[in-house]
Amino acid sequence: MTELVPALLPMIGKQVALGPLHRERFLELDLRWANDFTVAVHHGQLPHPVTQEMVTARYERITQTPNQLWFFIYEQTTQRPIGTTFFSEMDRVNQTAEFNISIGATDCWGKGYGTETTQLMLTYAFDTLGFHAIWLRVIGTNERALRAYRRAGFQEAGRLREAHRVGRLAYDVVYMECLEAEYQRPIGNRT
């Protein structure tokens, strides 16, 4: 794999770096990750077959939606894209946005990449974009994500009980928030 130019990776942590989406790479990886039912269920999606046309249409929506801001997550040691992260529902008037993350490379789960990505995105949201509050939604059974979000600075704001269904099973949807005034910036991350 060719080495990534540091200028293309505007946010660099110890284990991960965040950079722009690249169309062809996104189409390839999103198709793979979307068709991995383990990844889909883990991220609160109903598993179903996804076609190349569906992924292409999704990419086109992403690039034409003004209130979203997307990045690839790169593993530092291999410089390969391992997932995506983005802000949606960006409200410039109230200075809020929803945080989203998906690590599709399952061999990268449980290594702290989600926590570091979340910290990089929070620092970017507060210090560069000037946001006041960032919020997210997560399925209540996703303990790994809940731990990562808490370590990064989020706290639970509420939950919708049994609002997410998979077959006959119902799970809570947990809402979490992080306020700029309460956020403890990590030392050593460069944004």
C-alpha positions as CSV (number, residue, x, y, z in Angstrom):
1,M,0.0,0.0,0.0
2,T,1.3,3.5,-0.8
3,E,2.0,5.8,2.1
4,L,-0.6,8.4,2.7
5,V,0.4,12.0,2.5
6,P,0.0,13.6,6.0
7,A,-1.7,16.6,4.5
8,L,-4.6,14.3,3.4
9,L,-5.0,13.2,7.0
10,P,-5.9,16.4,8.8
11,M,-6.7,14.6,12.1
12,I,-4.0,12.3,13.5
13,G,-4.1,10.4,16.7
14,K,-1.9,7.7,18.2
15,Q,-3.7,4.8,16.6
16,V,-5.9,6.3,13.9
17,A,-6.1,9.1,11.5
18,L,-9.1,10.7,9.8
19,G,-9.1,11.7,6.2
20,P,-11.5,12.4,3.3
21,L,-13.6,9.8,1.6
22,H,-12.4,8.5,-1.7
23,R,-15.2,7.5,-4.0
24,E,-13.8,4.2,-5.4
25,R,-12.4,3.0,-2.1
26,F,-15.7,4.0,-0.3
27,L,-17.8,2.0,-2.9
28,E,-15.6,-1.1,-2.4
29,L,-15.4,-1.0,1.4
30,D,-19.0,0.1,2.0
31,L,-20.3,-2.8,-0.1
32,R,-18.1,-5.3,1.8
33,W,-19.0,-3.9,5.3
34,A,-22.7,-3.5,4.5
35,N,-22.9,-7.1,3.5
36,D,-21.2,-8.4,6.6
37,F,-24.2,-9.1,8.8
38,T,-22.1,-9.1,11.9
39,V,-21.1,-5.5,11.2
40,A,-24.7,-4.5,10.3
41,V,-26.3,-5.9,13.4
42,H,-23.5,-4.5,15.6
43,H,-24.2,-1.0,14.2
44,G,-28.0,-1.3,14.7
45,Q,-28.9,-2.0,11.1
46,L,-31.2,-4.8,9.9
47,P,-29.0,-7.2,7.9
48,H,-30.0,-7.5,4.3
49,P,-28.2,-7.9,1.0
50,V,-26.8,-4.6,-0.4
51,T,-26.0,-4.1,-4.1
52,Q,-23.3,-2.0,-5.8
53,E,-26.1,0.3,-7.0
54,M,-27.4,0.9,-3.5
55,V,-23.9,1.8,-2.3
56,T,-23.4,4.1,-5.2
57,A,-26.7,5.9,-4.5
58,R,-25.7,6.2,-0.8
59,Y,-22.3,7.8,-1.8
60,E,-24.1,10.3,-4.0
61,R,-26.5,11.2,-1.2
62,I,-23.5,11.6,1.2
63,T,-21.7,14.0,-1.1
64,Q,-24.8,16.1,-1.8
65,T,-26.1,16.5,1.7
66,P,-24.9,19.8,3.1
67,N,-25.5,19.0,6.8
68,Q,-23.1,16.0,6.9
69,L,-19.4,15.8,7.2
70,W,-17.7,12.4,6.5
71,F,-14.2,11.0,7.0
72,F,-12.5,7.7,6.5
73,I,-10.9,6.2,9.6
74,Y,-7.4,5.0,8.9
75,E,-5.4,2.5,11.0
76,Q,-2.1,4.2,11.6
77,T,0.1,1.1,11.5
78,T,-1.3,-0.2,8.2
79,Q,-2.7,3.1,6.7
80,R,-5.7,1.2,5.5
81,P,-9.3,2.5,5.9
82,I,-11.1,0.6,8.6
83,G,-14.3,2.5,8.9
84,T,-16.1,5.8,8.6
85,T,-17.1,8.6,10.9
86,F,-19.3,11.6,10.3
87,F,-21.4,14.3,11.7
88,S,-25.1,14.5,10.6
89,E,-27.9,16.7,11.6
90,M,-25.4,19.6,11.7
91,D,-27.3,22.6,13.1
92,R,-25.0,25.7,12.7
93,V,-27.5,28.0,14.5
94,N,-27.8,25.9,17.6
95,Q,-24.2,24.6,17.2
96,T,-25.1,20.9,17.5
97,A,-24.6,17.8,15.5
98,E,-25.1,14.0,15.7
99,F,-22.0,11.9,15.8
100,N,-21.8,8.6,13.9
101,I,-19.1,6.0,13.6
102,S,-18.8,2.6,12.0
103,I,-15.7,0.5,12.1
104,G,-16.3,-2.1,9.4
105,A,-13.0,-4.0,9.8
106,T,-13.9,-6.4,12.5
107,D,-10.2,-7.2,13.2
108,C,-10.0,-3.6,14.5
109,W,-12.8,-4.0,17.1
110,G,-11.7,-3.8,20.8
111,K,-8.4,-2.0,20.2
112,G,-9.4,1.5,21.3
113,Y,-9.8,2.8,17.7
114,G,-13.5,3.8,18.4
115,T,-12.6,5.8,21.5
116,E,-9.7,7.6,19.8
117,T,-11.8,8.4,16.7
118,T,-14.6,9.8,18.9
119,Q,-12.1,12.0,20.7
120,L,-10.6,13.3,17.4
121,M,-14.1,14.1,16.2
122,L,-15.2,15.8,19.4
123,T,-12.0,17.9,19.4
124,Y,-12.7,18.8,15.8
125,A,-16.3,19.7,16.5
126,F,-15.6,21.9,19.4
127,D,-12.2,23.5,18.5
128,T,-12.5,23.8,14.7
129,L,-16.2,23.8,13.9
130,G,-17.2,25.8,17.0
131,F,-20.1,23.4,18.0
132,H,-21.5,23.5,21.5
133,A,-23.0,20.0,21.9
134,I,-22.6,16.7,20.1
135,W,-25.0,13.9,20.5
136,L,-25.4,10.3,19.4
137,R,-27.7,7.3,19.4
138,V,-26.6,3.7,20.1
139,I,-28.3,0.4,20.7
140,G,-28.3,-0.3,24.4
141,T,-26.8,-3.8,24.0
142,N,-23.7,-2.4,22.3
143,E,-21.6,-2.4,25.4
144,R,-18.3,-1.9,23.6
145,A,-19.6,1.3,21.9
146,L,-21.2,2.6,25.2
147,R,-17.8,2.1,27.0
148,A,-15.9,3.9,24.1
149,Y,-18.3,6.8,24.1
150,R,-18.1,7.2,27.9
151,R,-14.3,7.1,27.8
152,A,-14.3,9.8,25.0
153,G,-16.5,12.1,27.1
154,F,-20.1,11.3,26.3
155,Q,-22.7,10.8,29.0
156,E,-26.2,9.3,28.8
157,A,-28.9,11.8,28.2
158,G,-31.8,9.4,28.0
159,R,-33.2,6.4,26.2
160,L,-36.1,5.2,24.2
161,R,-37.1,1.9,25.7
162,E,-37.5,-1.0,23.3
163,A,-37.3,1.3,20.3
164,H,-35.1,-0.9,18.2
165,R,-36.3,-4.3,17.0
166,V,-34.5,-7.2,15.6
167,G,-37.0,-10.0,14.8
168,R,-39.0,-10.5,18.0
169,L,-36.4,-8.9,20.2
170,A,-36.6,-5.3,21.3
171,Y,-33.7,-3.1,22.5
172,D,-33.4,0.3,24.0
173,V,-31.9,3.2,22.0
174,V,-29.6,5.2,24.2
175,Y,-29.0,8.9,23.6
176,M,-25.7,10.3,24.7
177,E,-24.4,13.9,24.7
178,C,-21.1,15.7,25.1
179,L,-21.0,19.5,25.8
180,E,-18.0,21.5,24.8
181,A,-17.8,23.0,28.3
182,E,-17.4,19.6,29.9
183,Y,-15.2,17.9,27.3
184,Q,-11.7,16.9,28.5
185,R,-9.4,17.1,25.5
186,P,-6.9,14.3,25.2
187,I,-3.2,15.1,25.2
188,G,-1.2,14.2,22.1
189,N,-3.9,14.3,19.4
190,R,-3.2,16.6,16.5
191,T,-6.2,18.2,14.7
